[in-house]
Amino acid sequence: MSSPANTLPRISVAAPRLDGKEREYVLECMDTTWISSVGRFISEFEKAFAAYCGVKHAIACNNGTTALHLALVALDIGPGDEVIVPSLTYIASANAVTYCGATPVLIDNDPRTFNLNPAKLEALITPRTKAIMPVHLYGQICDMDPILEVAKKHNLLVIEDAAEAVGATYKGKKSGALGTCATFSFFGNKIITTGEGGMITTDDDALATKMRLLRGQGMDLDRRYWFPVVGYNYRMTNIQAAIGLAQLERVDEHLDARERVVAWYDEKLSRLGNRVIKPYVAPTGRHVFWMYTVRLGEGLSTSRDQVIKDLDALGIESRPVFYPMHVMPPYAHLATGDLAQAEACGADGLNLPTHAGLTEADIDRVVAALDQVLV
């Protein structure tokens, strides 16, 4: 006899929504043969994204990690420099710093928002500190005012890693408009996607020009095949940009759909009592919920990892909160200071299915499954 899990469709933790003009724009690329890193969609996507974030410049890249690296290189971060990075984040944040020969200095997080704790910044600043990289984890912008105050006091750069926070706001400003520059990811599971892709935003004219130069192998922007510097091949393709532009045209609908999913979770998870701690939303702005991230309550006999396995057996995909950087081999030597909250959130944090295609019935099923496995 088949179990219910075998007769119901699997619920994915993330899925792209491609119901705008994505197909139309991609076919235009193919019909015109403009499929590589030149074409109208690249400039149109950049202009539209800059306008959406409320900044002067947006520079498209081939993924979010190269966007981070390009920003760091353009800001002259290199050997001997230190960049303060949350320990609780996706490893690309620290990797990009390492690519430059600089050192990530790991900071603990606020256990409610999962974002870096600004109160711990001052203690980590040394004469080698050059930048702070606040990561807007899971769709909620960091508490930026104190971060910017510390940066101003010590003359530090601020590089927003906004990979997961397209459309999020902080005190009336969107992600991408709060620091020296900001980077975004458009991987297939992000709020808007280009399949693979990234973007850097800034109001700094000179910085934008430098990033455009470095993005295209260092070729002079006004003199073809003349290379005044060593650069990188970090260009986005016209096809990627075509998908991105179509996604951006409907970004408000994407975000509204996520808000419906969040409202269903908020209502239905209440019946699980203290077995699940629902996400905290800071009063400073809009949380866009790239992931609906919960923490497991105390006193459960099952572990977070076992919960993931049990949900999977019921046809529901979930995923752990990121492992803190300092517990993984490449960065274990940086485990200095108090990183207890990063370890706690990394141990009991759980990302539930979060995407625009979910129905209320899907959320009912997820909550019922959690009720079953949380013992």
C-alpha positions in Angstrom: 0.0 0.0 0.0 1.4 3.4 -0.9 2.0 5.9 1.8 0.6 9.5 1.5 4.1 10.8 0.8 4.3 8.6 -2.3 1.0 9.8 -3.7 1.4 13.6 -3.2 3.7 15.7 -5.3 7.0 16.7 -3.7 7.2 20.2 -2.2 10.5 21.8 -3.1 12.3 24.2 -0.8 12.7 26.7 -3.6 11.6 27.1 -7.2 11.7 29.9 -9.8 8.6 31.6 -11.1 8.9 32.1 -14.8 5.5 33.4 -15.9 6.4 36.8 -17.3 8.1 37.6 -20.6 11.1 35.4 -19.9 10.4 33.1 -22.9 9.6 36.0 -25.2 12.8 37.8 -24.4 15.0 34.7 -24.6 13.6 33.8 -28.0 14.4 37.4 -29.1 18.0 36.7 -28.2 18.0 33.5 -30.2 16.2 35.0 -33.2 18.6 37.9 -33.3 21.7 35.7 -32.4 22.6 38.1 -29.6 23.2 35.4 -27.1 26.5 36.2 -25.5 27.8 39.2 -23.5 26.5 41.9 -25.9 22.9 42.8 -26.5 20.1 45.2 -25.5 18.9 43.2 -22.5 22.2 43.7 -20.5 22.0 47.5 -20.5 18.2 47.5 -20.0 18.5 45.1 -17.1 21.2 47.2 -15.5 19.3 50.4 -15.9 16.1 48.9 -14.6 17.8 47.3 -11.6 19.6 50.5 -10.6 16.3 52.4 -10.8 14.6 49.7 -8.7 17.2 49.9 -6.0 17.4 53.7 -6.1 21.0 54.0 -7.1 22.9 55.5 -10.1 24.7 52.4 -11.3 24.2 48.6 -11.6 26.9 46.4 -13.1 25.7 42.9 -14.2 28.0 39.9 -13.6 27.9 36.2 -14.3 27.1 35.2 -10.7 26.8 36.6 -7.2 30.2 35.4 -6.1 32.0 37.1 -9.0 30.0 40.2 -8.1 31.5 40.1 -4.6 35.0 39.5 -5.9 34.7 42.3 -8.5 33.5 44.7 -5.9 36.4 43.9 -3.5 39.0 44.1 -6.2 37.7 47.4 -7.4 37.9 48.7 -3.9 41.6 47.7 -3.7 41.1 45.2 -1.0 44.1 42.8 -1.0 46.9 41.1 1.0 47.2 42.5 4.5 43.7 43.8 4.6 40.9 42.5 6.9 37.2 42.5 6.1 34.6 41.8 8.8 32.2 39.1 7.7 29.5 37.2 9.5 30.4 33.7 10.5 26.8 32.7 9.8 26.5 33.2 6.1 27.0 31.3 2.8 30.7 30.6 2.3 30.9 32.8 -0.8 31.0 35.9 1.4 34.3 34.8 3.0 35.6 33.1 -0.1 35.5 36.4 -2.1 37.6 38.1 0.5 40.1 35.2 0.5 40.3 35.4 -3.3 41.8 38.9 -2.9 44.5 37.6 -0.5 42.7 39.5 2.4 41.5 38.0 5.6 37.9 37.5 6.7 37.4 38.5 10.3 34.4 36.6 11.6 31.7 38.2 13.7 28.8 36.7 15.6 25.1 37.3 14.8 21.9 38.4 16.5 20.0 35.3 17.4 16.7 36.8 16.3 17.5 38.2 12.9 20.4 35.9 12.1 22.3 39.0 10.9 25.6 40.3 12.2 25.5 41.9 15.6 26.6 45.5 15.3 27.5 45.7 19.0 30.4 43.4 18.4 32.0 45.4 15.6 34.2 47.7 17.5 36.1 44.9 19.3 37.1 43.4 15.9 38.5 46.5 14.3 42.3 46.6 13.9 44.7 48.9 11.9 44.3 46.4 9.1 40.5 46.5 8.9 39.4 48.0 5.6 35.8 47.0 5.2 32.6 45.6 6.7 30.5 43.1 4.8 27.0 43.0 6.2 25.1 40.1 4.8 21.3 40.5 4.6 20.6 36.9 5.5 17.5 35.1 4.3 15.9 38.4 3.1 16.1 40.8 6.1 18.5 43.8 6.0 21.0 44.1 8.8 20.6 46.9 11.3 22.6 49.3 9.1 22.6 52.6 11.1 25.1 51.4 13.8 27.1 49.6 11.1 27.4 52.7 9.0 28.3 54.7 12.2 31.2 52.4 13.0 32.3 52.5 9.4 32.3 56.3 9.3 34.2 56.5 12.6 37.0 54.2 11.4 36.9 55.2 7.7 35.8 51.8 6.5 34.1 50.6 3.3 30.7 48.9 3.6 30.0 46.2 1.1 26.4 44.9 1.3 26.0 41.3 0.5 22.4 41.5 -0.6 22.3 38.2 -2.5 19.2 37.1 -0.7 17.5 40.4 -0.2 16.2 41.9 -3.5 13.4 44.3 -2.6 14.1 44.4 1.1 14.0 47.8 2.8 15.6 49.5 5.8 14.1 52.8 7.0 12.7 53.6 3.5 15.8 52.6 1.5 16.1 49.4 -0.5 18.9 46.9 -0.3 21.7 47.9 -2.6 21.5 51.6 -1.7 22.9 51.5 1.9 26.7 51.0 1.6 29.7 51.9 -0.6 28.3 49.2 -3.0 26.2 46.1 -2.8 26.1 42.7 -4.5 23.2 40.5 -5.5 22.8 36.9 -6.7 20.3 35.7 -9.3 20.8 32.0 -8.9 17.8 29.8 -9.7 16.5 29.7 -6.1 16.7 33.5 -5.5 13.7 35.9 -5.4 14.4 36.9 -9.0 16.6 34.8 -11.1 18.7 34.7 -14.3 19.6 31.0 -13.8 23.1 32.1 -12.8 24.0 35.8 -12.5 24.8 38.7 -10.2 24.7 42.5 -9.9 26.7 45.2 -8.2 25.0 48.5 -7.3 26.7 51.8 -6.3 26.3 55.6 -6.4 30.0 56.0 -6.9 30.7 57.0 -10.6 34.4 56.2 -10.5 33.9 52.9 -8.8 31.2 51.9 -11.3 33.6 52.7 -14.2 36.4 50.7 -12.6 34.1 47.7 -12.1 33.0 47.8 -15.7 36.7 47.9 -16.8 37.6 44.9 -14.6 34.5 42.9 -15.5 35.5 42.6 -19.2 39.1 41.3 -18.9 40.3 44.9 -18.3 39.6 46.1 -21.8 39.5 49.8 -22.1 35.9 50.9 -22.3 36.7 53.3 -25.2 39.5 51.5 -27.0 38.7 48.0 -28.2 41.3 45.3 -27.4 43.5 47.7 -25.4 44.0 46.3 -21.9 45.5 48.8 -19.4 45.0 46.4 -16.5 44.6 42.7 -15.7 40.8 42.0 -15.5 38.4 39.2 -15.3 35.7 37.6 -17.5 32.8 38.2 -15.2 30.3 39.3 -17.8 26.6 38.4 -17.9 25.1 37.0 -21.1 22.3 38.7 -23.0 20.2 35.6 -22.4 20.7 35.8 -18.7 19.8 39.5 -18.7 16.7 38.8 -20.8 15.4 36.5 -18.1 16.4 39.0 -15.4 14.6 41.9 -17.0 11.5 39.8 -17.3 11.8 38.8 -13.7 12.3 42.4 -12.5 9.3 43.6 -14.4 7.2 41.4 -12.1 9.3 41.6 -8.9 6.4 43.1 -6.9 4.2 40.2 -7.7 7.0 37.8 -6.7 7.4 39.5 -3.4 3.6 39.7 -2.8 3.3 36.0 -3.4 6.0 35.3 -0.8 4.2 37.5 1.7 1.1 35.3 1.3 3.2 32.2 2.0 4.7 33.9 5.1 1.2 34.9 6.4 0.0 31.2 6.0 3.1 30.0 7.9 2.7 32.6 10.6 -0.9 31.6 11.2 -0.6 27.8 10.9 2.7 27.3 12.8 1.1 28.9 15.9 -0.6 25.5 16.7 2.9 23.9 17.1 3.4 26.0 20.2 7.0 26.4 21.4 8.3 23.5 19.3 9.0 26.1 16.5 10.3 29.6 16.9 8.9 31.7 14.0 11.0 34.3 12.2 11.6 37.7 13.9 10.9 40.7 11.7 12.7 43.9 12.7 10.5 47.1 12.7 13.1 48.9 10.5 11.8 47.7 7.1 10.5 45.0 4.8 11.7 41.4 5.2 11.4 39.8 1.8 11.8 36.2 3.1 14.1 34.5 0.6 13.6 31.7 3.1 11.1 31.3 5.9 13.6 30.4 8.6 12.6 28.9 11.9 14.5 27.7 14.9 13.5 24.5 16.7 12.3 24.9 20.3 14.1 23.5 23.3 13.3 20.2 24.8 12.7 18.2 21.6 14.1 14.7 21.4 14.9 15.0 17.7 17.7 17.0 16.1 17.3 19.5 13.3 19.1 17.2 10.9 16.8 14.4 11.7 13.8 16.7 11.2 15.1 17.4 7.6 15.4 13.6 7.0 11.9 13.0 8.3 10.4 15.8 6.3 12.1 14.5 3.2 10.6 11.0 3.8 7.2 12.8 3.7 7.9 14.4 0.4 8.9 17.8 1.7 12.3 19.4 1.0 13.8 21.7 3.6 17.4 22.8 4.3 19.6 23.7 7.2 20.6 27.2 8.1 24.2 27.7 6.9 27.0 26.1 8.9 28.9 28.9 10.5 32.2 29.7 8.7 34.3 29.0 11.7 33.3 25.3 12.0 34.3 24.5 8.4 37.9 23.4 7.5 38.9 26.4 5.3 38.1 28.9 8.1 38.4 27.0 11.3 41.6 28.8 12.1 39.6 32.0 12.3 37.4 30.8 15.1 38.4 33.5 17.6 36.2 35.4 20.0 32.6 34.7 20.9 30.7 33.1 18.0 28.2 31.2 20.2 25.1 32.6 18.5 26.3 31.6 15.0 26.9 28.0 16.3 23.4 27.9 18.0 21.5 29.2 15.0 23.5 26.9 12.7 22.6 23.9 14.8 18.8 24.4 15.2 17.9 26.7 12.3 15.7 25.3 9.5 14.6 26.7 6.2 11.1 25.7 5.2 9.8 25.7 1.6 9.5 29.3 0.5 8.6 30.3 -3.1 5.9 32.0 -5.1 4.4 28.8 -6.4 3.3 27.4 -3.0 -0.4 27.1 -2.2 -2.1 27.3 1.1 -2.7 23.5 0.9 1.1 23.1 0.5 1.7 25.1 3.7 -1.0 23.0 5.5 0.9 19.9 4.5 4.3 21.3 5.6 2.9 22.3 9.0 1.1 18.9 9.5 4.4 17.2 8.7 6.3 19.3 11.2 3.6 18.5 13.8 4.3 14.8 13.1 8.1 14.9 13.2 8.8 17.4 16.0 8.8 15.2 19.1 
